[in-house]
Amino acid sequence: MKALDMTPVIKKYSGFFVALSYDRKKVLGKGYTPEKALKEAREKGFKDPILTKIPVKNSLYLL
């Protein structure tokens, strides 16, 4: 798999849980809890998104 630059997501969603599309290019939901991020994504019609916590500090982070 090709490496992705997650810098824009890290800057915008620092400290949040985010639900990502399978290609990891689109944020489908966000929240301070994983449940809120998943709920937002599911309300948009996405059944099983990728869930991750965006770190507060921008450092090396692999998904």
C-alpha positions as CSV (number, residue, x, y, z in Angstrom):
1,M,0.0,0.0,0.0
2,K,1.2,3.5,-0.9
3,A,2.0,5.9,2.0
4,L,-0.6,8.6,2.5
5,D,0.1,12.1,3.8
6,M,-2.3,12.5,6.7
7,T,-1.0,15.9,7.7
8,P,-4.2,17.8,6.7
9,V,-6.4,15.4,8.7
10,I,-4.0,15.6,11.7
11,K,-4.1,19.4,11.7
12,K,-7.9,19.6,11.4
13,Y,-8.9,16.8,13.7
14,S,-6.1,16.7,16.3
15,G,-7.4,15.0,19.5
16,F,-10.5,13.5,17.8
17,F,-11.5,10.0,16.9
18,V,-12.2,9.9,13.2
19,A,-14.0,7.4,10.9
20,L,-12.2,7.2,7.6
21,S,-13.2,5.9,4.2
22,Y,-11.5,2.7,3.1
23,D,-9.0,4.7,0.9
24,R,-8.3,6.8,4.0
25,K,-8.8,10.0,2.0
26,K,-12.1,11.2,3.4
27,V,-13.2,11.8,7.0
28,L,-16.7,10.3,7.4
29,G,-17.3,11.2,11.0
30,K,-15.5,12.7,14.0
31,G,-16.0,12.9,17.8
32,Y,-14.3,12.9,21.1
33,T,-15.4,9.3,21.6
34,P,-15.2,6.4,19.1
35,E,-19.0,5.9,19.4
36,K,-19.7,9.5,18.2
37,A,-17.4,9.2,15.2
38,L,-18.9,5.9,14.2
39,K,-22.5,7.1,14.7
40,E,-21.8,10.1,12.4
41,A,-20.4,7.9,9.7
42,R,-23.2,5.4,9.9
43,E,-25.8,8.2,9.7
44,K,-24.2,9.1,6.4
45,G,-24.6,5.5,5.2
46,F,-21.2,4.0,5.8
47,K,-21.5,0.7,7.7
48,D,-18.0,-0.2,8.6
49,P,-15.5,2.7,8.3
50,I,-11.9,2.7,9.5
51,L,-11.7,4.2,13.0
52,T,-8.6,5.8,14.4
53,K,-7.6,8.4,17.0
54,I,-5.8,11.4,15.7
55,P,-2.9,12.3,18.0
56,V,-2.5,15.7,19.5
57,K,1.2,15.9,18.6
58,N,2.1,15.5,14.9
59,S,4.7,12.7,14.8
60,L,5.2,9.6,12.8
61,Y,1.9,7.7,12.8
62,L,1.0,4.7,10.7
63,L,-2.5,3.4,10.1
